[in-house]
Amino acid sequence: MGNKKVHIITLGFALFAMFFGAGNLILPPYIGVNVGAEWVWAIIGFVTTGIIAPFFGLLAVTKNGLNFTDLGDRTHPLIIMVLAFVIMWSIGPLVAIPRTGATTYEMAMLPFFPSLSSTIGAVIFFTITFILSVSPAKIVDIIGKYLTPFLVILLITLIVLGILSPVAEPNDVNISALNSFQWGFDEGYQTLDVLASVVFAGIIISAAIDKGYHTTVAREKVVIQSGIVAVTSLLLIYGGLIYLGATSGYSMEEASQRTVLFMNISHNILGGYASYIVSVAIALACLTTAIALTTAFGSFMTHLFKNKIPYVVHVLICCLLSVYFSIKGVDEIITYAGGLLNFVYPITFALILTLLLFGKKVKQRSPYIGAIIASACVAFLSVGEQLSSNKSIWQNMRAFLPLSSHNLEWLIPSLMVFGILALISRKEVMKANH
């Protein structure tokens, strides 16, 4: 097995690199500007949905199989396949991949080529993504191997300098601690990391097996410890970036465009030339993220269609759709992604929570299926609110449910349905045994 500590650190940083999509850089500073002096509570909220929840996703898959589709054994294969399909499209050509292209255009292309159109920028970015996804070259490994440490060093330097010499005192933006927590909590969903965690878990588990951890106990232990390394790294960087936003000296109006805000903060702390280095590093990080997600999407769709449609066709479709959505820009992607995420997040989260809390004691399928259906029904209210012209009807229905003000209205219904079906299943098992 070699050196276990080295393996844990290596896998931990690999997982960190997967979670740390460059697009996530633009969320924390924006939160910081909007919450000002209450930045600590915002960090706690953001950590809950952007770090702890994805870690739970990693645990759920690790403790129940080798990859996300193995959860079909605990629920139903068709349900898990449909959920996996929605997740892959969410972290694929509908939201996450276009966001890498839009982020690259706004943060790395425009500073050097101010007259470049978003369409040409998107075509250039996704042409490169397509070429390297169809025939992954050594350059991808080189960028992935050396870029992540380089980007992390740059960010740590940025954060440390920003803490030692803050540009300004945190603004008093007249927001309560609870609302600050809520802001961070809601923005944490936009990282997409809960959805990504159930996909990435299979990759890390496979890597652990390759390193010699073949028994379930050994594999679980090394994956969980690697997850702790990744979580700690994310906490330090996300927390630091929220603080930089809070002490940036910018008002909410000045910080309306997330990408511009991050570049301005980099420029103010590091100076002109260094901020350009940051923009190039972010562009390369976006590219590796786009390649990784495009490859994963292509592989999943090829498997789904049982190789009847070639891998290269799925990759091409993914890149063409990503060009289209990328042109809309980062802020618009984040806005339209809300409806999709508000639907798929609760379902995925409900499955993760019930498996973690009751996976060892409740072996029957029906309670887990019930929890998924209950969370889907409640999540549909958010979709209706997003799509309907008469939003008040949907908002009033949501308001009747407990925890709706925290976007957790799905939690109690899904747990109640799970509990009822678990009791019914238990009685049926007891009757059968007698």
C-alpha positions as CSV (number, residue, x, y, z in Angstrom):
1,M,0.0,0.0,0.0
2,G,3.0,2.3,0.4
3,N,2.9,5.3,2.7
4,K,-0.7,5.8,4.0
5,K,-0.2,9.4,5.0
6,V,1.1,10.3,1.5
7,H,-1.9,8.5,0.0
8,I,-4.4,10.4,2.2
9,I,-2.8,13.8,1.4
10,T,-2.6,12.9,-2.3
11,L,-6.3,11.8,-2.5
12,G,-7.3,14.7,-0.3
13,F,-5.8,17.3,-2.6
14,A,-7.2,15.4,-5.6
15,L,-10.7,15.7,-4.1
16,F,-10.1,19.3,-3.2
17,A,-9.1,20.0,-6.8
18,M,-12.3,18.4,-8.0
19,F,-14.5,20.4,-5.6
20,F,-12.6,23.6,-6.1
21,G,-14.0,24.6,-9.4
22,A,-12.6,28.0,-10.4
23,G,-16.1,29.3,-10.7
24,N,-16.5,28.9,-7.0
25,L,-13.9,31.6,-6.5
26,I,-16.4,34.3,-7.4
27,L,-19.1,33.3,-4.9
28,P,-17.4,33.9,-1.5
29,P,-16.1,37.5,-2.1
30,Y,-19.6,38.4,-3.3
31,I,-21.1,37.0,-0.1
32,G,-18.5,39.0,2.0
33,V,-19.5,42.3,0.4
34,N,-23.2,41.7,1.0
35,V,-22.9,40.7,4.7
36,G,-20.1,43.0,5.8
37,A,-19.4,42.9,9.5
38,E,-21.4,39.7,9.9
39,W,-19.0,37.7,7.7
40,V,-18.4,35.0,10.4
41,W,-22.0,33.9,10.2
42,A,-21.9,33.9,6.4
43,I,-18.9,31.6,6.5
44,I,-20.8,29.2,8.8
45,G,-23.8,29.2,6.4
46,F,-21.6,28.7,3.3
47,V,-19.6,25.9,5.0
48,T,-22.9,24.1,5.8
49,T,-24.1,23.8,2.2
50,G,-20.8,24.2,0.3
51,I,-18.5,22.0,2.4
52,I,-20.3,19.8,5.0
53,A,-23.1,18.7,2.8
54,P,-20.7,17.6,0.0
55,F,-18.7,15.7,2.6
56,F,-21.9,13.9,3.7
57,G,-22.4,13.0,0.0
58,L,-19.0,11.5,-0.1
59,L,-19.7,9.5,3.1
60,A,-23.1,8.3,1.8
61,V,-21.6,6.7,-1.3
62,T,-18.5,5.4,0.5
63,K,-20.5,3.6,3.1
64,N,-23.0,2.1,0.6
65,G,-21.0,1.0,-2.4
66,L,-18.3,2.0,-4.9
67,N,-20.1,4.7,-6.9
68,F,-23.4,6.6,-7.0
69,T,-25.4,4.1,-9.1
70,D,-24.7,1.5,-6.3
71,L,-27.2,3.4,-4.2
72,G,-29.8,1.8,-6.5
73,D,-29.4,-1.3,-4.4
74,R,-30.7,0.7,-1.4
75,T,-33.5,2.4,-3.3
76,H,-34.4,1.5,-6.9
77,P,-32.0,1.3,-9.9
78,L,-34.3,3.3,-12.1
79,I,-34.7,6.1,-9.6
80,I,-31.0,6.4,-9.0
81,M,-30.3,6.3,-12.8
82,V,-32.8,9.2,-13.4
83,L,-31.3,11.2,-10.5
84,A,-27.8,10.5,-11.8
85,F,-29.0,11.7,-15.3
86,V,-30.3,15.0,-13.8
87,I,-27.1,15.5,-11.7
88,M,-24.8,14.9,-14.7
89,W,-26.7,17.4,-16.8
90,S,-26.6,19.9,-13.9
91,I,-22.9,19.6,-13.3
92,G,-22.5,19.2,-17.1
93,P,-23.7,21.3,-20.0
94,L,-26.6,23.1,-18.3
95,V,-24.8,24.9,-15.4
96,A,-21.3,23.9,-14.2
97,I,-19.5,23.5,-17.6
98,P,-20.9,26.8,-19.2
99,R,-19.9,28.6,-16.0
100,T,-16.3,27.6,-16.5
101,G,-16.4,29.1,-20.0
102,A,-18.2,32.3,-18.8
103,T,-15.7,32.7,-15.9
104,T,-12.7,32.3,-18.2
105,Y,-14.1,34.9,-20.6
106,E,-14.9,37.4,-17.9
107,M,-11.8,36.9,-15.8
108,A,-9.1,35.9,-18.2
109,M,-10.0,36.9,-21.8
110,L,-11.5,40.4,-21.3
111,P,-8.6,41.8,-19.3
112,F,-6.2,41.0,-22.2
113,F,-8.6,41.4,-25.1
114,P,-11.3,44.0,-24.1
115,S,-13.0,43.9,-27.6
116,L,-13.4,40.1,-27.7
117,S,-17.0,39.0,-28.0
118,S,-18.5,36.5,-25.5
119,T,-19.4,34.2,-28.5
120,I,-15.9,34.0,-29.9
121,G,-14.5,33.6,-26.3
122,A,-16.9,30.7,-25.7
123,V,-16.1,29.0,-29.1
124,I,-12.3,29.2,-28.4
125,F,-12.7,27.8,-24.9
126,F,-14.9,24.9,-25.8
127,T,-13.0,24.0,-28.9
128,I,-10.0,23.5,-26.7
129,T,-12.2,21.6,-24.2
130,F,-13.5,19.4,-27.0
131,I,-10.1,18.5,-28.4
132,L,-8.6,17.6,-25.0
133,S,-11.8,15.7,-23.9
134,V,-11.8,13.6,-27.0
135,S,-8.2,12.7,-26.8
136,P,-6.9,13.6,-23.3
137,A,-3.3,14.7,-23.7
138,K,-0.4,14.9,-21.2
139,I,-1.0,18.7,-21.0
140,V,-4.1,18.0,-19.0
141,D,-2.2,16.0,-16.4
142,I,0.5,18.6,-16.3
143,I,-2.0,21.4,-15.8
144,G,-3.9,19.4,-13.2
145,K,-0.7,18.3,-11.4
146,Y,1.0,21.7,-11.2
147,L,-1.8,24.2,-11.6
148,T,-3.8,23.3,-8.5
149,P,-0.8,23.8,-6.1
150,F,0.1,27.0,-8.0
151,L,-3.4,28.4,-7.7
152,V,-3.7,27.4,-4.0
153,I,-0.4,29.2,-3.2
154,L,-1.6,32.3,-5.1
155,L,-4.9,32.2,-3.2
156,I,-3.3,31.7,0.2
157,T,-0.9,34.6,-0.6
158,L,-3.9,36.7,-1.6
159,I,-5.8,35.8,1.6
160,V,-2.9,36.2,4.0
161,L,-2.0,39.6,2.6
162,G,-5.6,40.6,2.7
163,I,-5.9,39.6,6.4
164,L,-2.6,41.3,7.4
165,S,-3.4,44.5,5.5
166,P,-7.2,44.7,4.9
167,V,-8.2,47.3,2.3
168,A,-11.0,48.5,4.5
169,E,-13.0,47.7,7.7
170,P,-16.0,45.5,7.2
171,N,-19.0,47.6,6.2
172,D,-22.0,47.7,8.5
173,V,-24.6,46.7,5.9
174,N,-27.5,46.5,8.4
175,I,-27.9,42.7,8.1
176,S,-28.7,40.4,11.1
177,A,-26.5,37.4,12.0
178,L,-29.3,35.1,10.9
179,N,-29.8,36.7,7.5
180,S,-26.0,36.6,7.0
181,F,-26.0,32.9,7.8
182,Q,-28.9,32.5,5.3
183,W,-27.1,34.4,2.6
184,G,-24.0,32.1,2.9
185,F,-26.2,29.0,3.2
186,D,-28.1,29.8,0.0
187,E,-25.0,30.8,-2.0
188,G,-23.4,27.5,-0.9
189,Y,-25.9,25.6,-3.1
190,Q,-24.4,27.4,-6.1
191,T,-21.1,25.6,-5.7
192,L,-22.9,22.5,-7.0
193,D,-20.6,20.5,-4.8
194,V,-23.4,18.3,-3.1
195,L,-24.3,17.1,-6.6
196,A,-20.7,16.7,-7.6
197,S,-19.8,14.9,-4.4
198,V,-21.8,11.8,-5.3
199,V,-20.1,11.6,-8.7
200,F,-16.6,12.4,-7.3
201,A,-16.9,9.8,-4.6
202,G,-16.7,7.0,-7.1
203,I,-13.5,8.5,-8.6
204,I,-11.8,8.8,-5.2
205,I,-13.0,5.3,-4.1
206,S,-11.5,3.9,-7.4
207,A,-8.3,5.7,-6.8
208,A,-8.1,4.3,-3.2
209,I,-8.6,0.8,-4.6
210,D,-5.8,1.4,-7.2
211,K,-3.5,2.3,-4.3
212,G,-4.2,-1.1,-2.6
213,Y,-7.1,-0.4,-0.2
214,H,-9.3,-3.3,-1.2
215,T,-11.2,-4.1,2.0
216,T,-14.3,-2.1,2.8
217,V,-12.9,-0.9,6.2
218,A,-9.6,0.2,4.8
219,R,-11.2,1.9,1.8
220,E,-13.7,3.7,4.0
221,K,-11.1,4.9,6.4
222,V,-8.7,6.3,3.7
223,V,-11.5,8.0,1.7
224,I,-13.0,9.6,4.9
225,Q,-9.5,10.9,6.0
226,S,-8.9,12.2,2.5
227,G,-12.3,13.9,2.6
228,I,-11.2,15.7,5.9
229,V,-8.1,17.0,4.1
230,A,-10.2,18.4,1.3
231,V,-12.8,19.9,3.7
232,T,-10.1,21.6,5.7
233,S,-8.5,23.1,2.6
234,L,-11.9,24.3,1.3
235,L,-12.8,25.8,4.7
236,L,-9.6,27.9,4.8
237,I,-9.9,29.2,1.3
238,Y,-13.6,29.9,1.2
239,G,-13.5,31.5,4.7
240,G,-10.6,33.7,3.6
241,L,-12.3,34.8,0.4
242,I,-15.5,35.7,2.3
243,Y,-13.4,37.9,4.6
244,L,-11.6,39.5,1.6
245,G,-15.1,40.4,0.2
246,A,-16.2,41.9,3.6
247,T,-13.0,44.0,3.8
248,S,-12.8,45.0,0.1
249,G,-14.3,48.4,0.6
250,Y,-16.8,47.8,-2.1
251,S,-20.6,48.5,-1.8
252,M,-23.2,46.0,-2.9
253,E,-23.9,48.2,-6.0
254,E,-20.2,48.2,-6.9
255,A,-20.0,44.4,-6.5
256,S,-22.9,43.5,-8.6
257,Q,-20.8,41.6,-11.1
258,R,-19.1,38.7,-9.3
259,T,-16.2,38.2,-11.6
260,V,-15.2,41.9,-11.8
261,L,-15.4,42.0,-8.0
262,F,-12.9,39.1,-7.6
263,M,-10.5,40.7,-10.1
264,N,-10.7,44.1,-8.4
265,I,-9.9,42.5,-5.0
266,S,-6.9,40.7,-6.5
267,H,-5.7,43.9,-8.1
268,N,-6.0,45.9,-4.9
269,I,-4.1,43.4,-2.8
270,L,-1.5,42.0,-5.2
271,G,-1.1,44.8,-7.7
272,G,-1.7,44.9,-11.5
273,Y,0.8,42.2,-12.8
274,A,0.1,39.7,-10.1
275,S,-3.7,40.0,-10.6
276,Y,-3.1,39.1,-14.3
277,I,-1.2,36.0,-13.2
278,V,-4.3,35.1,-11.0
279,S,-6.5,35.5,-14.1
280,V,-4.4,33.1,-16.2
281,A,-4.2,30.6,-13.4
282,I,-8.0,30.7,-13.0
283,A,-8.5,30.3,-16.8
284,L,-6.3,27.1,-16.8
285,A,-8.2,25.8,-13.7
286,C,-11.5,26.4,-15.5
287,L,-10.2,24.5,-18.5
288,T,-9.2,21.4,-16.4
289,T,-12.6,21.6,-14.6
290,A,-14.4,21.8,-17.9
291,I,-12.4,18.8,-19.3
292,A,-13.0,16.7,-16.2
293,L,-16.7,17.4,-16.3
294,T,-17.1,17.0,-20.0
295,T,-15.2,13.6,-19.9
296,A,-17.4,12.4,-17.0
297,F,-20.6,13.6,-18.9
298,G,-19.5,11.8,-22.1
299,S,-18.6,8.6,-20.3
300,F,-21.9,8.6,-18.4
301,M,-24.0,9.2,-21.5
302,T,-22.1,6.6,-23.5
303,H,-22.8,4.0,-20.7
304,L,-26.5,5.1,-20.5
305,F,-27.0,4.5,-24.3
306,K,-24.9,1.2,-24.1
307,N,-22.3,2.5,-26.6
308,K,-24.9,2.9,-29.4
309,I,-24.0,6.6,-29.6
310,P,-20.2,7.1,-29.7
311,Y,-18.5,8.9,-26.8
312,V,-17.2,11.7,-29.2
313,V,-20.8,12.6,-30.2
314,H,-21.8,13.1,-26.5
315,V,-18.7,15.2,-25.9
316,L,-19.6,17.3,-29.0
317,I,-23.2,17.8,-27.9
318,C,-21.9,18.8,-24.4
319,C,-19.5,21.4,-25.8
320,L,-22.1,22.9,-28.2
321,L,-24.7,23.3,-25.5
322,S,-22.0,24.7,-23.2
323,V,-21.1,27.4,-25.8
324,Y,-24.8,28.4,-26.0
325,F,-25.3,28.7,-22.2
326,S,-21.8,30.1,-21.6
327,I,-22.6,33.2,-23.7
328,K,-25.3,34.2,-21.2
329,G,-22.6,35.1,-18.7
330,V,-21.8,34.0,-15.1
331,D,-24.4,36.0,-13.3
332,E,-27.2,34.9,-15.6
333,I,-26.1,31.3,-15.4
334,I,-26.3,31.5,-11.6
335,T,-29.7,33.1,-11.8
336,Y,-31.3,30.5,-14.2
337,A,-29.6,27.6,-12.4
338,G,-31.6,28.4,-9.3
339,G,-34.8,26.6,-10.4
340,L,-32.9,23.5,-11.4
341,L,-30.8,23.4,-8.3
342,N,-33.8,24.0,-6.0
343,F,-35.3,20.9,-7.5
344,V,-32.5,18.4,-7.6
345,Y,-30.6,19.5,-4.5
346,P,-33.4,18.5,-2.0
347,I,-33.8,15.1,-3.6
348,T,-30.1,14.4,-3.5
349,F,-29.8,15.8,0.0
350,A,-32.7,13.8,1.3
351,L,-31.2,10.6,0.0
352,I,-27.8,11.4,1.5
353,L,-29.2,12.2,4.9
354,T,-31.4,9.2,5.2
355,L,-28.7,6.8,4.2
356,L,-26.2,8.4,6.6
357,L,-28.7,8.5,9.5
358,F,-30.5,5.2,9.0
359,G,-28.5,3.2,6.5
360,K,-27.3,0.6,9.0
361,K,-30.6,0.1,10.7
362,V,-33.2,0.4,7.9
363,K,-32.5,-2.0,5.1
364,Q,-35.8,-1.9,3.3
365,R,-36.1,0.1,0.1
366,S,-39.5,1.7,0.5
367,P,-38.5,4.3,3.2
368,Y,-35.7,5.7,1.0
369,I,-37.9,5.8,-2.0
370,G,-40.6,7.5,0.0
371,A,-38.1,10.2,1.2
372,I,-37.0,10.8,-2.3
373,I,-40.6,11.2,-3.6
374,A,-41.6,13.5,-0.7
375,S,-38.6,15.7,-1.2
376,A,-39.3,15.8,-5.0
377,C,-42.9,16.9,-4.4
378,V,-41.9,19.7,-2.0
379,A,-39.0,20.7,-4.3
380,F,-41.5,21.0,-7.2
381,L,-43.0,24.1,-5.4
382,S,-39.7,25.9,-5.9
383,V,-39.8,25.0,-9.6
384,G,-43.3,26.2,-9.9
385,E,-42.4,29.5,-8.2
386,Q,-39.5,30.0,-10.6
387,L,-41.5,29.2,-13.8
388,S,-45.0,30.6,-12.9
389,S,-46.1,34.1,-13.7
390,N,-48.2,34.1,-10.5
391,K,-45.4,33.4,-8.0
392,S,-47.4,34.3,-4.9
393,I,-49.5,31.1,-5.1
394,W,-46.4,29.0,-5.0
395,Q,-44.7,31.2,-2.3
396,N,-47.8,30.8,-0.1
397,M,-47.8,27.0,-0.4
398,R,-44.1,27.0,0.5
399,A,-44.7,29.3,3.4
400,F,-47.0,26.8,5.1
401,L,-44.1,24.3,5.4
402,P,-41.7,24.5,8.4
403,L,-38.1,25.7,7.7
404,S,-39.2,27.3,4.3
405,S,-37.4,30.5,5.3
406,H,-34.2,28.5,5.3
407,N,-34.9,26.7,2.0
408,L,-35.2,23.5,4.0
409,E,-39.0,23.0,3.6
410,W,-38.3,19.5,2.2
411,L,-36.5,18.2,5.3
412,I,-39.3,17.5,7.7
413,P,-41.7,16.0,5.1
414,S,-39.1,13.7,3.7
415,L,-38.0,12.5,7.2
416,M,-41.7,12.0,8.3
417,V,-42.4,9.9,5.2
418,F,-39.2,8.0,5.8
419,G,-40.2,7.3,9.4
420,I,-43.8,6.2,8.6
421,L,-42.6,3.8,5.8
422,A,-39.8,2.5,8.0
423,L,-42.4,1.6,10.8
424,I,-44.7,0.0,8.2
425,S,-41.8,-2.0,6.7
426,R,-40.7,-3.1,10.1
427,K,-44.1,-4.4,11.1
428,E,-44.4,-6.3,7.8
429,V,-41.0,-7.9,8.4
430,M,-42.1,-8.9,12.0
431,K,-45.3,-10.4,10.7
432,A,-43.4,-12.4,8.0
433,N,-41.0,-13.7,10.7
434,H,-43.9,-14.9,12.9
